[in-house]
């Protein structure tokens, strides 16, 4: 794929090496950010208050700060937040383990929640909390391929980097319907975007336009050891929600 260089802040999205660099990680970040900018427009971000959750090294939030937003950063790993501070020591950072019953009093115009659901066990509780504290929530995650509202647990998947993967060591692979049930429960409008540029044409499990299937004779409950290398993987999905009552 080609990166879309939208403005002079583009380089903030690119991490040179390290835990969150490399071609795949940078393509992943740019493709999703491009979709976010396409939906909202660059001018929308001026003066907005944004929280990037599970921020890693904070590249997305750093980029949106360059568009005029005030961005806060949270992660379950202090090592990541230390790097964010090195980029700008005025950034506000919060150590938040999203698997816990965490609390945060701020209300945001937008919360970024990318690559987190499949790295969490208690993802439903976390999504409900996030939806209660923002006008818009953007969610990106790997999902299973089935139409029914079911999920599989992921245990024992080995990441190459200690800063990747679930902090609790348990992840989840929910269906699209199960995630959208949470949106409906909270009464928020949600749009799903399946047209994001795929970052790996040779690996269907990284695509967004995979069709969902009936579960048929497949098991409704089982433990997986990977979020993408299994028979139940259904690619990735991307949503932007809107709370019309705030």
VEXDREN-2710 file (C-alpha; in Angstrom, 1 decimal):
% VEXDREN-2710
k/r/px/py/pz
1/UNK/0.0/0.0/0.0
2/UNK/1.0/3.6/-0.4
3/UNK/1.0/5.9/2.6
4/UNK/-1.1/9.0/2.3
5/UNK/1.0/12.0/3.3
6/UNK/-1.8/14.3/4.4
7/UNK/0.2/17.0/6.0
8/UNK/3.6/17.9/7.5
9/UNK/2.7/16.0/10.7
10/UNK/2.8/12.7/8.9
11/UNK/6.2/11.6/10.2
12/UNK/4.7/11.5/13.7
13/UNK/2.9/8.4/12.8
14/UNK/6.0/6.6/11.7
15/UNK/8.1/4.8/14.4
16/UNK/11.6/4.0/13.4
17/UNK/12.3/0.5/14.6
18/UNK/11.7/-0.6/18.2
19/UNK/8.6/-2.2/19.6
20/UNK/6.1/-0.2/17.5
21/UNK/8.1/0.3/14.3
22/UNK/8.5/-1.8/11.2
23/UNK/6.5/-1.9/8.0
24/UNK/3.4/-3.7/9.3
25/UNK/3.0/-1.6/12.5
26/UNK/3.5/1.7/10.6
27/UNK/1.1/0.6/7.8
28/UNK/-1.5/-0.5/10.4
29/UNK/-1.2/2.9/12.1
30/UNK/-1.3/5.0/9.0
31/UNK/-4.3/3.1/7.4
32/UNK/-6.5/3.6/10.4
33/UNK/-5.5/7.2/11.0
34/UNK/-6.2/7.9/7.3
35/UNK/-9.7/6.5/7.8
36/UNK/-10.2/8.6/10.9
37/UNK/-9.2/11.8/9.1
38/UNK/-11.3/10.9/6.1
39/UNK/-14.4/10.6/8.3
40/UNK/-13.9/13.6/10.5
41/UNK/-11.8/15.9/8.4
42/UNK/-8.6/17.5/9.6
43/UNK/-10.2/20.7/10.9
44/UNK/-12.5/18.8/13.3
45/UNK/-9.6/17.9/15.6
46/UNK/-8.7/21.5/16.4
47/UNK/-9.5/22.2/20.1
48/UNK/-10.8/18.6/20.7
49/UNK/-9.9/16.6/23.8
50/UNK/-8.8/13.1/22.8
51/UNK/-7.6/10.0/24.7
52/UNK/-5.5/7.4/23.0
53/UNK/-5.9/4.2/25.0
54/UNK/-3.3/1.4/24.9
55/UNK/-1.2/4.0/23.2
56/UNK/2.1/2.2/22.9
57/UNK/4.5/5.0/22.0
58/UNK/1.7/7.4/21.3
59/UNK/2.2/8.0/17.6
60/UNK/-1.5/8.5/16.7
61/UNK/-2.1/10.9/19.6
62/UNK/1.1/12.7/18.8
63/UNK/-0.1/13.1/15.2
64/UNK/-3.5/14.4/16.3
65/UNK/-1.9/16.8/18.6
66/UNK/-0.2/18.3/15.6
67/UNK/-3.7/18.9/14.1
68/UNK/-4.6/21.1/17.1
69/UNK/-6.1/18.5/19.5
70/UNK/-5.3/18.2/23.2
71/UNK/-4.4/14.5/23.6
72/UNK/-4.1/12.4/26.7
73/UNK/-2.4/9.0/26.6
74/UNK/-3.0/5.8/28.6
75/UNK/-1.4/2.4/28.6
76/UNK/-1.0/-0.5/31.0
77/UNK/2.8/-0.4/30.7
78/UNK/4.8/2.5/32.2
79/UNK/7.6/1.8/29.8
80/UNK/5.3/3.0/26.9
81/UNK/4.2/6.1/28.7
82/UNK/7.9/7.0/29.4
83/UNK/8.5/7.0/25.7
84/UNK/5.4/9.2/25.1
85/UNK/6.8/11.7/27.7
86/UNK/10.2/11.7/25.8
87/UNK/8.4/12.9/22.7
88/UNK/6.7/15.7/24.6
89/UNK/7.1/16.2/28.3
90/UNK/3.9/18.3/28.5
91/UNK/1.7/15.4/27.4
92/UNK/-0.6/14.0/30.1
93/UNK/-0.2/10.3/30.6
94/UNK/-2.2/7.8/32.7
95/UNK/-1.2/4.3/33.7
96/UNK/-4.5/2.4/33.2
97/UNK/-4.9/-1.4/33.2
98/UNK/-8.1/-1.7/31.2
99/UNK/-8.7/-5.2/32.5
100/UNK/-9.4/-3.8/36.0
101/UNK/-12.4/-1.8/37.0
102/UNK/-10.5/1.4/36.3
103/UNK/-11.8/4.9/36.8
104/UNK/-11.1/8.2/35.0
105/UNK/-13.1/11.3/35.4
106/UNK/-12.4/13.2/32.2
107/UNK/-15.0/13.3/29.3
108/UNK/-13.5/13.2/25.8
109/UNK/-14.6/14.3/22.4
110/UNK/-12.9/11.1/21.0
111/UNK/-11.3/8.0/22.5
112/UNK/-9.0/5.9/20.3
113/UNK/-9.4/2.2/21.1
114/UNK/-7.3/0.3/18.5
115/UNK/-5.9/-3.2/18.7
116/UNK/-7.1/-3.7/22.3
117/UNK/-10.3/-5.9/22.3
118/UNK/-8.5/-9.0/21.2
119/UNK/-5.8/-8.4/23.8
120/UNK/-8.3/-8.2/26.6
121/UNK/-10.3/-10.7/28.7
122/UNK/-12.9/-8.3/30.1
123/UNK/-13.3/-6.2/26.9
124/UNK/-17.1/-5.8/27.2
125/UNK/-16.8/-4.0/30.6
126/UNK/-14.0/-1.9/29.2
127/UNK/-16.0/-0.8/26.1
128/UNK/-19.0/0.1/28.1
129/UNK/-16.9/2.3/30.4
130/UNK/-15.2/4.0/27.4
131/UNK/-18.6/4.6/25.7
132/UNK/-19.8/6.4/28.9
133/UNK/-16.9/8.9/28.8
134/UNK/-16.8/10.2/25.3
135/UNK/-18.8/11.7/22.4
136/UNK/-17.1/9.4/19.9
137/UNK/-15.3/6.1/20.3
138/UNK/-13.2/4.5/17.5
139/UNK/-12.7/0.8/17.9
140/UNK/-10.5/-1.5/15.9
141/UNK/-9.9/-5.1/16.6
142/UNK/-9.5/-8.6/15.2
143/UNK/-12.8/-10.6/15.2
144/UNK/-14.0/-14.1/14.5
145/UNK/-15.7/-14.9/11.2
146/UNK/-19.2/-15.9/12.5
147/UNK/-22.4/-14.0/12.4
148/UNK/-23.7/-15.2/15.8
149/UNK/-22.9/-13.2/19.0
150/UNK/-20.1/-15.5/20.2
151/UNK/-16.5/-15.2/21.3
152/UNK/-13.4/-17.3/21.8
153/UNK/-10.7/-16.9/24.4
154/UNK/-7.0/-16.6/23.4
155/UNK/-4.5/-18.1/25.8
156/UNK/-0.8/-18.7/25.4
157/UNK/-0.2/-16.7/22.2
158/UNK/3.5/-15.7/22.3
159/UNK/4.4/-12.2/21.1
160/UNK/7.8/-11.3/19.9
161/UNK/7.9/-8.2/22.0
162/UNK/7.2/-7.8/25.7
163/UNK/5.3/-4.5/25.1
164/UNK/2.8/-6.3/22.8
165/UNK/-0.1/-8.5/23.7
166/UNK/-2.5/-8.8/26.7
167/UNK/-1.4/-7.5/30.0
168/UNK/-3.5/-10.2/31.7
169/UNK/-2.2/-12.9/29.3
170/UNK/-5.8/-13.7/28.1
171/UNK/-7.3/-12.2/24.9
172/UNK/-10.6/-12.5/23.2
173/UNK/-11.8/-13.1/19.6
174/UNK/-15.4/-11.8/19.6
175/UNK/-17.8/-11.7/16.6
176/UNK/-18.9/-8.4/15.0
177/UNK/-22.4/-8.9/16.4
178/UNK/-21.2/-9.3/19.9
179/UNK/-19.3/-6.0/19.8
180/UNK/-22.2/-4.2/18.1
181/UNK/-24.4/-5.6/20.9
182/UNK/-22.4/-3.5/23.3
183/UNK/-22.9/-0.4/21.2
184/UNK/-26.6/-1.1/21.1
185/UNK/-26.8/-1.7/24.8
186/UNK/-25.2/1.8/25.4
187/UNK/-27.5/3.4/22.9
188/UNK/-24.8/4.8/20.6
189/UNK/-24.9/5.1/16.9
190/UNK/-22.2/3.1/15.2
191/UNK/-20.7/3.0/11.7
192/UNK/-18.5/0.1/10.6
193/UNK/-15.9/0.8/7.9
194/UNK/-14.8/-2.3/5.9
195/UNK/-13.0/-0.3/3.2
196/UNK/-9.7/0.4/5.0
197/UNK/-6.7/-0.3/2.8
198/UNK/-5.5/-3.8/3.7
199/UNK/-2.0/-3.9/5.0
200/UNK/-1.2/-7.4/3.9
201/UNK/-2.7/-8.7/0.7
202/UNK/-1.1/-12.1/1.3
203/UNK/-2.8/-12.6/4.7
204/UNK/-6.6/-12.6/4.7
205/UNK/-6.7/-12.4/8.5
206/UNK/-5.5/-8.7/8.3
207/UNK/-8.3/-7.7/5.9
208/UNK/-11.4/-5.7/6.8
209/UNK/-13.9/-6.8/4.1
210/UNK/-14.1/-10.5/5.1
211/UNK/-17.7/-11.8/4.9
212/UNK/-19.2/-13.2/8.1
213/UNK/-20.4/-16.8/8.1
214/UNK/-23.0/-18.9/10.0
215/UNK/-21.3/-20.9/12.7
216/UNK/-22.7/-24.2/11.5
217/UNK/-21.1/-27.2/13.2
218/UNK/-18.2/-25.2/14.6
219/UNK/-17.8/-25.1/18.4
220/UNK/-19.3/-22.1/20.2
221/UNK/-16.8/-22.2/23.0
222/UNK/-13.1/-23.1/22.9
223/UNK/-9.6/-21.8/23.7
224/UNK/-7.4/-20.5/20.9
225/UNK/-3.6/-19.9/21.0
226/UNK/-3.6/-17.2/18.4
227/UNK/-5.9/-14.4/17.3
228/UNK/-5.3/-14.8/13.6
229/UNK/-3.8/-18.2/12.8
230/UNK/-6.9/-20.4/13.4
231/UNK/-9.9/-21.6/11.5
232/UNK/-12.2/-19.1/13.2
233/UNK/-10.4/-15.9/12.5
234/UNK/-12.4/-13.4/10.5
235/UNK/-10.1/-10.5/9.8
236/UNK/-10.3/-7.1/11.5
237/UNK/-13.1/-4.5/11.9
238/UNK/-13.2/-0.8/12.5
239/UNK/-16.0/1.3/14.0
240/UNK/-16.7/4.9/14.9
241/UNK/-19.4/5.4/17.4
242/UNK/-21.4/8.6/18.2
243/UNK/-23.3/9.3/21.4
244/UNK/-26.0/11.6/20.2
245/UNK/-27.2/12.4/23.7
246/UNK/-24.1/14.3/24.9
END
